Amino acid sequence: MTSQDGVFLAVASTFMQRSQGLLWRKQRGGYIREDILITSETRGSTITTGAFCPITFSSYQSTFTLQRRVPDSSLRTYCTCLAIGFTDGVVKMLSLCVKRGREGSYTDDTEYWDVDESAARRDGHRLECEQKLLYRHDGPVTSLAFSARGTLFLSASEDSTLRVLARSSPPLRAPVILRGHRDKVHAACFSPDERYIASASEDRTVRVWKVKDWSCVATFAEHEAAVTHVVFCPSGGAVWSAARDGRVRRHAFAPYIQ
């Protein structure tokens, strides 16, 4: 998977019976591999899913794991987040901060990204990575998502719960746990306006949750098989879901929030 702007590429692989995530960074004409490994502390745990934050952060902003930072003399600091989920329930977050040099720009990678890494580092182009364990589910992680403005993050798990974390200062506050599904949660996402969350479960239901008070405002049980995917309509007021039997349904939740 790639970050929204294409700067980072994350790949999951297995080496010597150990699952690991590898990170690549864009350079002129391709990508260079960074010396960063993403693994779980539990032996045998494998990566199940991942997600990049859709926005970038300045030095003045907190990420999900970092306090806001004192900016460099040059304001060319780029930072984004990468979340990774594992079969042992662990959710990790990486804050990826690129310290830019005086020359070149982020949009013009022919000057900014140098094939010679040593030259790039002498010019001040380097990557700093803060990798932290956010929390742990009681079952494998099945889905990760950021809200559109990067203010919220959620995870879903086979333990039948969703967990939601807000980007705030100080970071790493305990996540909110949403309970209600009776079986594995396969997918979850935020509405475009960040006011609602939709979740899809093995229990054949789709639920819509209100972010303001974390209440479940609607439960749809029309599917006859496990629900594996869910997305919000761009216009709002409804969600689309897909089940394991191949059926796709539209659920209007606007009547439930009047």
C-alpha positions as CSV (number, residue, x, y, z in Angstrom):
1,M,0.0,0.0,0.0
2,T,1.1,3.6,-0.6
3,S,0.5,6.8,1.3
4,Q,-2.0,9.1,-0.3
5,D,0.6,11.4,-1.8
6,G,2.8,8.4,-3.0
7,V,5.8,9.3,-0.9
8,F,5.8,6.0,1.1
9,L,5.3,2.4,0.2
10,A,4.7,-0.2,2.8
11,V,5.0,-3.9,2.1
12,A,4.3,-6.9,4.3
13,S,6.4,-10.0,3.9
14,T,7.5,-13.2,5.7
15,F,11.2,-14.0,6.3
16,M,12.4,-17.0,8.4
17,Q,8.8,-17.7,9.4
18,R,8.5,-14.1,10.9
19,S,6.1,-11.6,9.5
20,Q,7.5,-8.1,9.0
21,G,6.6,-4.8,7.4
22,L,9.1,-3.0,5.1
23,L,9.0,0.7,4.4
24,W,10.1,2.3,1.1
25,R,10.5,6.0,0.4
26,K,10.1,7.8,-3.0
27,Q,13.2,8.9,-4.8
28,R,13.9,10.1,-8.3
29,G,12.6,7.3,-10.7
30,G,11.6,4.9,-8.0
31,Y,11.7,4.0,-4.3
32,I,14.5,3.3,-1.8
33,R,14.1,1.0,1.1
34,E,14.4,2.6,4.6
35,D,16.1,0.7,7.5
36,I,12.8,0.2,9.3
37,L,11.2,-3.1,10.2
38,I,7.7,-3.3,11.6
39,T,7.1,-6.4,13.7
40,S,5.0,-7.6,16.6
41,E,6.6,-8.6,19.9
42,T,4.7,-11.9,19.8
43,R,6.5,-14.7,17.9
44,G,4.4,-16.1,15.1
45,S,2.1,-13.0,14.9
46,T,1.6,-11.8,11.3
47,I,0.5,-8.5,9.8
48,T,-3.2,-8.5,8.8
49,T,-3.9,-5.0,7.6
50,G,-2.5,-1.4,7.5
51,A,-3.5,2.1,6.7
52,F,-1.8,5.4,6.0
53,C,-3.2,8.7,7.4
54,P,-4.7,10.7,4.6
55,I,-3.1,14.0,5.7
56,T,0.3,15.2,6.6
57,F,1.2,17.1,9.8
58,S,3.3,20.1,10.3
59,S,5.7,20.6,13.2
60,Y,3.0,22.6,15.0
61,Q,0.6,19.6,15.1
62,S,0.4,16.5,17.3
63,T,0.2,13.1,15.6
64,F,-1.3,10.1,17.2
65,T,2.0,9.3,19.0
66,L,4.0,12.5,19.0
67,Q,3.4,15.8,20.8
68,R,3.6,18.9,18.6
69,R,7.2,19.6,17.9
70,V,9.3,22.8,17.8
71,P,9.7,23.5,14.1
72,D,13.1,23.5,12.4
73,S,14.6,26.7,11.1
74,S,13.3,25.5,7.7
75,L,9.6,24.7,7.6
76,R,10.2,21.8,5.3
77,T,9.2,19.1,7.8
78,Y,6.8,16.5,6.5
79,C,5.1,14.0,8.8
80,T,2.5,11.3,8.3
81,C,1.3,8.2,10.2
82,L,1.1,4.5,9.3
83,A,-1.0,2.1,11.3
84,I,-0.4,-1.7,11.3
85,G,-2.6,-4.5,12.7
86,F,-1.5,-8.0,13.7
87,T,-3.0,-11.4,14.3
88,D,-2.2,-11.1,18.0
89,G,-4.4,-8.1,18.3
90,V,-1.6,-5.5,18.5
91,V,-2.2,-2.2,16.8
92,K,1.0,-0.2,16.1
93,M,1.4,3.4,14.9
94,L,4.4,4.8,13.1
95,S,5.0,8.6,12.9
96,L,7.1,9.1,9.8
97,C,8.9,12.5,9.8
98,V,11.0,13.6,6.9
99,K,13.5,16.4,7.7
100,R,14.0,18.3,4.4
101,G,17.1,20.1,3.4
102,R,17.4,23.6,2.1
103,E,17.4,22.6,-1.5
104,G,14.5,21.2,-3.5
105,S,10.9,20.9,-2.6
106,Y,8.5,18.1,-1.7
107,T,6.6,18.4,-5.0
108,D,9.7,18.4,-7.1
109,D,11.3,15.1,-6.3
110,T,14.0,15.4,-9.0
111,E,15.8,17.8,-6.6
112,Y,14.5,16.7,-3.3
113,W,15.1,13.0,-3.5
114,D,18.7,12.1,-4.2
115,V,19.8,8.7,-5.5
116,D,22.9,9.0,-3.3
117,E,21.6,8.5,0.2
118,S,24.8,9.9,1.9
119,A,24.5,13.1,-0.1
120,A,20.8,13.4,0.7
121,R,21.6,13.0,4.4
122,R,24.3,15.7,4.2
123,D,21.7,18.0,2.7
124,G,19.5,17.3,5.7
125,H,17.1,14.9,4.0
126,R,16.5,12.2,6.5
127,L,13.7,10.1,7.9
128,E,12.9,9.9,11.6
129,C,10.5,7.2,12.7
130,E,8.6,6.9,16.0
131,Q,7.1,3.4,16.4
132,K,4.7,2.7,19.3
133,L,2.2,0.1,20.3
134,L,-1.1,1.9,20.6
135,Y,-3.2,-0.9,22.2
136,R,-4.1,-4.5,21.9
137,H,-7.4,-6.2,20.9
138,D,-8.3,-9.6,22.3
139,G,-8.4,-11.1,18.8
140,P,-6.8,-10.5,15.3
141,V,-7.1,-7.0,13.8
142,T,-9.3,-7.0,10.7
143,S,-9.6,-3.4,9.7
144,L,-7.9,0.0,10.3
145,A,-9.1,3.4,9.2
146,F,-8.4,7.1,9.6
147,S,-11.0,9.8,9.3
148,A,-10.9,12.2,6.4
149,R,-9.2,15.1,8.3
150,G,-6.9,12.7,10.3
151,T,-8.4,13.6,13.6
152,L,-9.7,10.1,14.4
153,F,-8.4,6.5,14.0
154,L,-10.3,3.2,14.5
155,S,-9.6,-0.5,14.4
156,A,-11.9,-3.5,14.2
157,S,-11.2,-7.0,15.4
158,E,-12.3,-10.6,15.6
159,D,-13.0,-9.9,19.3
160,S,-16.3,-8.2,18.1
161,T,-15.2,-4.7,19.1
162,L,-14.1,-1.5,17.5
163,R,-11.6,0.9,19.2
164,V,-11.4,4.6,18.4
165,L,-8.6,6.9,19.2
166,A,-8.6,10.7,18.9
167,R,-5.6,12.7,17.8
168,S,-5.1,15.0,20.8
169,S,-2.6,16.5,23.1
170,P,-1.2,14.6,25.0
171,P,-1.4,11.7,22.5
172,L,-1.8,8.0,23.4
173,R,-5.0,8.4,25.4
174,A,-6.9,5.2,26.0
175,P,-9.1,4.3,23.1
176,V,-12.9,4.3,23.2
177,I,-14.3,0.7,22.9
178,L,-17.5,0.2,20.9
179,R,-19.4,-3.0,21.8
180,G,-22.6,-4.4,20.3
181,H,-21.7,-6.9,17.6
182,R,-22.1,-10.5,18.5
183,D,-19.3,-11.9,16.3
184,K,-16.2,-10.8,14.4
185,V,-16.1,-7.3,12.9
186,H,-14.7,-7.5,9.4
187,A,-14.7,-3.9,8.3
188,A,-15.3,-0.3,9.6
189,C,-15.0,3.2,8.3
190,F,-15.7,6.9,9.1
191,S,-18.3,9.0,7.3
192,P,-16.8,11.8,5.2
193,D,-17.9,14.4,7.8
194,E,-16.3,12.4,10.6
195,R,-19.6,12.3,12.5
196,Y,-20.4,8.6,12.1
197,I,-18.8,5.2,12.0
198,A,-20.1,2.2,10.1
199,S,-19.1,-1.4,10.9
200,A,-19.8,-4.8,9.2
201,S,-19.8,-8.1,11.1
202,E,-19.9,-11.8,10.9
203,D,-23.2,-11.6,12.8
204,R,-24.8,-10.5,9.5
205,T,-25.4,-6.9,10.7
206,V,-24.3,-3.4,9.8
207,R,-24.1,-0.9,12.6
208,V,-23.9,2.9,12.5
209,W,-22.3,4.7,15.5
210,K,-22.4,8.4,16.4
211,V,-19.0,9.8,17.1
212,K,-20.4,12.5,19.4
213,D,-21.5,10.2,22.2
214,W,-20.3,6.8,20.8
215,S,-23.9,5.4,20.7
216,C,-25.2,3.0,18.1
217,V,-27.9,4.8,16.2
218,A,-28.9,2.1,13.7
219,T,-28.6,-1.6,13.2
220,F,-29.4,-3.2,9.9
221,A,-29.9,-7.0,9.7
222,E,-31.1,-7.5,6.1
223,H,-28.1,-9.6,5.1
224,E,-28.4,-13.4,5.1
225,A,-24.6,-14.0,5.3
226,A,-21.6,-12.5,7.1
227,V,-21.1,-8.8,6.1
228,T,-17.5,-8.2,5.0
229,H,-17.4,-4.7,3.5
230,V,-19.1,-1.4,4.3
231,V,-18.7,2.2,3.0
232,F,-20.5,5.5,3.4
233,C,-22.3,7.1,0.5
234,P,-20.4,10.3,-0.4
235,S,-23.6,12.3,-0.1
236,G,-24.1,11.0,3.5
237,G,-27.2,9.5,5.1
238,A,-26.7,6.0,3.9
239,V,-24.1,3.1,3.8
240,W,-23.5,0.4,1.3
241,S,-22.5,-3.1,2.5
242,A,-21.4,-6.3,0.8
243,A,-21.9,-9.9,2.3
244,R,-20.1,-13.1,1.7
245,D,-23.0,-14.4,-0.4
246,G,-22.3,-11.7,-3.0
247,R,-25.2,-9.5,-2.2
248,V,-24.8,-5.7,-1.9
249,R,-27.3,-3.6,0.0
250,R,-27.9,0.1,0.7
251,H,-29.0,1.1,4.1
252,A,-30.4,4.6,4.8
253,F,-29.7,5.7,8.4
254,A,-30.9,9.3,8.0
255,P,-34.3,8.5,9.5
256,Y,-32.6,7.3,12.6
257,I,-30.7,10.5,13.3
258,Q,-33.5,13.1,12.9
